[in-house]
Amino acid sequence: MILKEYHTYLRLEKSLSDNSVVAYEQDLDKLLVYCKDNNIDPVKATYEDLQQFVYELFKQDTNTRSQARILSGIRSFYRFLLYTHRIDQDPTELLEMPKIDLHLPTVLSVEEIDSMVAHIDLSKPEGHRNRAIIEMLYGSGLRVSELVTLKLSNIFFDEDYMLVEGKGSKQRLVPISPVAKQQFYFWLQDRAGLDIKPEFVDYAFLNRYGRGLTRSMIFHIVKVLAADAGIKKNISPHTFRHSFATHLLQNGADLRIIQQLLGHEDITTTEIYTHTSVQDLRDAILRYHPSNKHS
């Protein structure tokens, strides 16, 4: 009964996607197995019980990122118990999250992005489409999943905004840049000549057969352009999103604004982009500090 209610809570109260709900429930299963093996009622589990569970995870050599994800799922479950008045105090409040090694995202320079754009052959039928795709990934910071599901009816050209559906079916308004808007107009002219299948009439980006693009097709487009531009970095469509955020931050944009543009629920997710500027700070010290100047 509780698990069914928790499932509904994840879907309706937290508005999580099907994949996210499955992930949360799978992580909770690990705790339920532990509680069953140790004759613990999960609803009555104490801070000490959960601390021991975390220790068992550590002994199983579960990596810190997986531990953090599992703990996040467990915290969600106890917040649900608190929300439904099944417990009076959340036993996970003082539970420490494992420290996660910081992996800085790969970022393209403006010059590298310009080089990729320059290698798009606009004489080909897909040329203007691919140019518009790159401009939207980099100019608006869209996720690849948001790009392939973008609808024409959700692009408001007069207001220069798009209504984007992100993770957990959460919608947000994202500005469309003048360059992206211009390239999209060019693509619309090419799009008009396609034999579009009825179920894809409202999709913004289509393949040559009048069907929606897949994530793998966007990956392929990006990989080919990077190779043509001689870029050796291991990049993906998401790299443009990282570059979008990093370049905004480097040019003085407020972190809260970047958070809203990216659709991050938690500001700590956005804060990773503050670390990408550390190298810039180091270079500035080496270049400008008196003690580092040589005669």
C-alpha positions in Angstrom: 0.0 0.0 0.0 2.7 2.4 1.0 4.8 1.6 -2.1 1.8 2.3 -4.4 1.2 5.6 -2.7 4.9 6.4 -3.0 4.7 5.6 -6.7 1.8 8.0 -7.1 3.7 10.7 -5.1 6.7 10.5 -7.4 4.5 10.7 -10.5 2.1 13.4 -9.4 3.6 15.4 -6.6 7.2 15.4 -7.9 6.2 15.2 -11.6 9.0 12.7 -12.4 9.3 10.9 -15.7 8.7 7.2 -16.0 12.5 6.5 -16.1 13.1 8.6 -13.0 10.3 6.9 -11.1 11.8 3.5 -11.9 15.2 4.6 -10.8 13.9 6.0 -7.5 12.0 2.7 -6.8 15.0 0.6 -7.7 17.2 2.5 -5.3 14.5 2.2 -2.6 14.4 -1.6 -3.2 18.0 -1.8 -1.9 17.0 -0.3 1.4 13.9 -2.5 1.6 16.1 -5.6 1.1 18.5 -4.5 3.8 15.7 -3.8 6.2 14.1 -7.2 5.6 17.4 -9.0 6.1 17.9 -7.1 9.4 14.3 -7.3 10.7 13.9 -3.5 10.4 10.6 -1.8 9.7 11.6 0.8 7.0 8.9 3.2 8.3 10.5 3.0 11.8 14.1 3.0 10.7 16.4 5.3 12.7 19.3 7.4 11.7 21.6 4.7 13.1 19.9 2.1 10.9 20.3 4.1 7.8 23.9 5.0 8.7 24.6 1.3 8.9 22.9 0.8 5.5 25.2 3.4 4.0 28.2 1.6 5.6 27.0 -1.7 3.9 26.9 0.2 0.6 30.5 1.3 1.1 31.6 -2.2 1.9 30.0 -3.4 -1.3 32.4 -1.1 -3.1 29.5 0.9 -4.6 31.1 4.0 -6.1 30.4 7.3 -4.5 28.2 8.6 -7.3 26.0 5.5 -7.1 25.9 5.9 -3.3 24.8 9.5 -3.6 22.1 8.6 -6.1 20.8 5.8 -3.8 20.7 8.2 -0.8 18.9 10.8 -2.8 16.2 8.2 -3.6 16.0 7.1 0.1 15.7 10.7 1.2 12.8 11.2 -1.2 11.0 8.2 0.4 11.4 9.5 3.9 10.2 13.0 2.8 7.1 11.2 1.4 6.6 9.4 4.8 6.9 12.8 6.5 4.5 14.4 3.9 1.9 11.7 4.5 2.3 12.0 8.4 3.6 8.4 8.7 6.6 9.7 10.6 7.2 12.8 12.7 10.9 13.3 12.0 13.0 12.6 8.9 15.8 10.2 9.9 17.8 11.1 6.8 18.2 14.8 7.7 21.7 14.2 9.3 22.7 11.5 6.9 25.8 12.6 5.1 26.1 12.3 1.4 29.4 10.8 0.1 31.8 13.2 -1.5 31.6 13.0 -5.3 34.7 13.5 -7.4 34.2 16.6 -9.5 34.1 15.9 -13.3 34.2 19.1 -15.1 32.2 19.1 -18.4 33.9 19.4 -21.7 33.4 22.9 -23.1 34.0 24.2 -26.7 35.5 27.6 -27.3 33.7 30.1 -29.4 36.3 29.6 -32.1 35.7 25.8 -32.1 31.9 26.3 -32.4 32.4 28.8 -35.2 34.6 26.3 -37.0 32.0 23.6 -36.7 29.3 26.0 -38.1 31.6 26.9 -40.9 31.9 23.3 -42.0 28.1 22.9 -42.5 27.4 22.6 -46.2 24.3 24.9 -46.6 23.9 23.7 -50.2 22.8 20.3 -49.0 19.1 19.7 -48.2 19.9 19.2 -44.5 22.3 22.1 -44.4 20.1 24.8 -42.9 18.4 22.2 -40.6 21.8 21.3 -39.2 22.8 24.9 -38.8 19.5 25.6 -36.9 20.1 22.6 -34.7 23.6 23.8 -33.7 22.4 27.3 -33.1 19.6 26.1 -30.8 21.8 23.7 -28.9 24.4 26.4 -28.3 22.3 29.6 -28.5 19.5 28.3 -26.1 21.2 25.5 -24.1 18.6 22.9 -25.1 19.1 19.3 -24.1 19.1 16.9 -27.1 15.8 15.3 -25.8 14.2 18.8 -25.7 15.4 19.5 -29.3 14.1 16.4 -30.9 10.6 16.8 -29.2 10.4 20.6 -29.9 7.1 21.5 -31.5 6.5 24.2 -34.1 3.4 25.3 -32.1 5.7 26.0 -29.1 8.0 28.4 -31.0 6.7 31.9 -30.6 8.7 33.8 -33.2 7.1 37.2 -32.5 8.1 37.0 -28.9 11.5 35.3 -29.6 10.7 32.5 -27.1 10.3 28.7 -27.2 8.2 26.6 -24.8 10.5 23.7 -24.0 9.5 20.4 -22.2 12.4 19.3 -20.0 13.0 16.5 -17.5 9.9 15.3 -15.7 7.7 16.9 -18.3 8.4 20.3 -16.7 8.0 23.2 -19.1 10.0 26.4 -19.3 10.3 29.4 -21.6 13.6 29.7 -23.4 14.7 32.7 -25.5 15.5 32.0 -29.2 18.5 34.0 -30.5 18.3 36.1 -33.6 20.8 33.9 -35.4 18.9 30.7 -34.5 15.6 32.3 -35.5 17.1 33.3 -38.9 18.5 29.8 -39.5 15.2 28.2 -38.5 13.4 30.3 -41.0 15.7 29.1 -43.7 15.1 25.5 -42.6 11.3 26.0 -42.7 11.6 26.8 -46.4 13.4 23.4 -46.9 11.0 21.7 -44.6 8.1 22.8 -46.6 9.3 20.6 -49.5 9.2 17.4 -47.4 6.6 14.7 -47.5 5.8 15.0 -43.8 4.1 12.1 -42.1 0.9 13.2 -40.3 2.1 12.3 -36.8 5.2 14.6 -37.2 3.5 17.7 -38.7 4.1 19.7 -35.6 7.7 18.6 -35.0 10.3 21.3 -35.5 13.1 19.1 -36.9 12.6 16.3 -39.3 14.7 13.9 -41.3 14.5 13.6 -45.1 11.6 11.1 -44.9 9.4 13.6 -43.0 9.8 11.9 -39.6 11.2 13.2 -36.3 14.9 13.1 -35.7 16.3 10.7 -33.1 18.9 11.5 -30.4 21.4 9.2 -32.2 21.0 11.3 -35.4 21.8 14.5 -33.5 24.9 12.7 -32.0 26.0 11.7 -35.5 25.6 15.3 -36.9 27.7 16.7 -34.1 30.4 14.0 -34.3 30.8 14.5 -38.1 31.0 18.3 -37.8 33.6 18.0 -35.0 35.7 15.7 -37.1 35.4 18.0 -40.1 36.5 20.9 -38.0 39.5 19.0 -36.6 38.2 19.1 -33.0 39.8 16.3 -31.0 37.7 16.7 -27.9 35.2 14.0 -27.0 32.0 15.9 -27.5 28.3 15.3 -27.8 25.2 17.5 -28.3 25.3 18.1 -24.5 28.7 19.8 -25.0 26.9 22.7 -26.6 24.7 23.0 -23.5 27.8 23.1 -21.3 29.4 25.7 -23.5 26.2 27.8 -23.5 26.2 27.9 -19.7 30.0 28.4 -19.3 30.2 31.2 -21.9 27.2 33.0 -20.2 28.9 32.8 -16.8 32.3 33.9 -18.2 30.6 37.0 -19.7 28.9 38.0 -16.4 25.5 36.3 -16.4 24.0 35.7 -13.0 24.1 32.0 -11.9 20.4 32.1 -11.0 19.5 33.2 -14.6 21.6 30.4 -16.0 19.8 28.0 -13.7 16.4 29.1 -15.1 17.6 29.0 -18.7 18.9 25.4 -18.2 15.9 24.3 -16.3 17.9 23.1 -13.3 15.7 22.4 -10.2 18.7 22.8 -7.9 21.2 25.7 -8.1 24.0 23.2 -7.0 23.6 21.5 -10.4 24.3 24.8 -12.1 27.3 25.6 -9.8 29.5 23.1 -11.6 30.0 25.7 -14.3 31.7 28.0 -11.8 34.5 25.5 -11.7 35.2 25.7 -15.4 36.5 29.2 -14.9 39.2 28.1 -12.5 41.7 27.7 -15.3 41.0 31.2 -16.5 41.7 32.5 -12.9 45.0 30.6 -12.8 46.0 31.9 -16.3 45.2 35.5 -15.1 47.5 35.1 -12.0 50.3 33.7 -14.1 49.9 36.5 -16.7 49.3 39.5 -14.6 50.6 39.0 -11.0 53.9 40.8 -10.5 55.6 37.9 -8.9 55.1 35.8 -12.0 56.5 38.4 -14.4 60.0 37.8 -15.6 62.4 40.6 -16.7 
